[in-house]
Amino acid sequence: MPDVTPAPASLKKMFPGLTEAEYAALDAWYTGYAALILRMYERITNDPAAYDRFLALTSQLPRPTMTGKVDSPKQTEHT
């Protein structure tokens, strides 16, 4: 059996009942995922054009506002 280091307490709390080998695999997966996200972030922030596109894609759209008050569809002039 391979040497397995103890899992972080946070993984044991989120996923109770796994074996130490399963915790080790889960920890390795999360470590790889975090490295991927960090690499994507660094790549985007190091390229000004890509960062501008990223901001445009992730910015919140303005909330729609009503310009007039309509209490009932029957009160509109197009019915």
N, C-alpha and C positions, 0 to 999 in steps of 0.2 A: 504494500500500500504506500502511495507517495506521501512524503512529509507535507502536512497541511498546517498552516498557521491558523490560530484562532480567528474567527470572524469578528468584525466590528460589532459592537453591541447594537448599533442602529439596525443592521441587517437582521439580527436575531429578533429584534422587536417588531420589525415589519413583516418578517417571514418566519414565524415560530415553527419549530418542529422539523427543521431540515438537519441533515447530517453536516459535519464539519467540511466534508468534501463538497457538498452542495453549496454551503456558504462560501467556500473558497472560489468555486466556479462563478457564483453570483457576484462576488467581490471583483473578480477579474473582469467580468462582463461590464459592470458599472464603471470600473477604472478605464476600460477601453472606450466606453461610450463618452465618458467625461473628456477623455483625450481628443476624441473626434469633435465634440462640440467646441472645445478650446481651440482646436486647429481651424475650424470653420470661422470662429469669431476673430482669431488673429488674421486670417486671410482677408476677411471682409474689412476689418478696420485698417489694414495696411494698404488697401487700394481705395483711394478717395471716390472713384466713380462707383465701385461696387458698394461702398458704404452709403453713398447717396441713394442708390437703388434699394438697398436694404432698408433704409429709413423710410423711403416712399412706400415700400411694400408692407411695412409693419406699423406705420403710423395709423392712429385711429381716425376713422372717417368722422366728419362733423355730424352731430345729431341733426336730423331733419326738424325743421320748425314750421309751424303753420303760420301763414301770413294773415289769415282771416279766421273769423270764428264761424263755425258751422255747427248748429245744434242738432239739425236733423237733415237727412238727405232731401226731404221734401222742401226745404227752404232754399235750395240752390236754384239758380235761374235757368238751368239746363234741363229741368225735369218737366 
